[in-house]
Amino acid sequence: MIDWYKKVVQENYANFTGRARRSEYWYFVLCNFIITMVLYIPMIFSIGINKDSDSPGFLFYLAYALLMIYSLAVFIPSLAVTVRRLHDVGKSGWFYLIGLIPLVGPIILLVWFATDGQPGTNQWGVNPKEESNFIDEIGKEIEDRL
């Protein structure tokens, strides 16, 4: 799971070309969710401690600042992996704007994000599943020759 997250953040930080497998997309989303929740916990905890005070306290503002910094840091990779995921199902990255349609848009995007990618090569590149299988086959062939 962490490997997929690192792949998106380090290797494909602002890569809007090519295709992203479901596993790459969903593991990135899961890691983002976990990190965000970890950053929210101190904020919630500090509100409970300072419930009699008008100000939430230092811990709240520190956690909030860290959350904002993290959100800004992963904005571009989040957008990039989403565009690549749409490419994998044969849609242009501009289809991400469908999410702006109330109620229906996010459901359509969720279905596309959960759908298996197009088999074979499409206009955005080679199917990542087939690409990894091809590399695995080459590796096995080399091992067999050794």
Rosetta blueprint (number, residue, H / E / L):
1 M L
2 I H
3 D H
4 W H
5 Y H
6 K H
7 K H
8 V H
9 V H
10 Q H
11 E H
12 N L
13 Y L
14 A L
15 N L
16 F L
17 T L
18 G L
19 R L
20 A L
21 R L
22 R H
23 S H
24 E H
25 Y H
26 W H
27 Y H
28 F H
29 V H
30 L H
31 C H
32 N H
33 F H
34 I H
35 I H
36 T H
37 M H
38 V H
39 L H
40 Y H
41 I H
42 P H
43 M H
44 I H
45 F H
46 S H
47 I H
48 G H
49 I H
50 N L
51 K L
52 D L
53 S L
54 D L
55 S L
56 P L
57 G L
58 F H
59 L H
60 F H
61 Y H
62 L H
63 A H
64 Y H
65 A H
66 L H
67 L H
68 M H
69 I H
70 Y H
71 S H
72 L H
73 A H
74 V H
75 F H
76 I H
77 P H
78 S H
79 L H
80 A H
81 V H
82 T H
83 V H
84 R H
85 R H
86 L H
87 H H
88 D H
89 V L
90 G L
91 K L
92 S L
93 G H
94 W H
95 F H
96 Y H
97 L H
98 I H
99 G H
100 L H
101 I L
102 P L
103 L L
104 V H
105 G H
106 P H
107 I H
108 I H
109 L H
110 L H
111 V H
112 W H
113 F H
114 A H
115 T L
116 D L
117 G L
118 Q L
119 P L
120 G L
121 T L
122 N E
123 Q L
124 W L
125 G E
126 V L
127 N L
128 P H
129 K H
130 E H
131 E H
132 S H
133 N H
134 F H
135 I H
136 D H
137 E H
138 I H
139 G H
140 K H
141 E H
142 I H
143 E H
144 D H
145 R H
146 L L
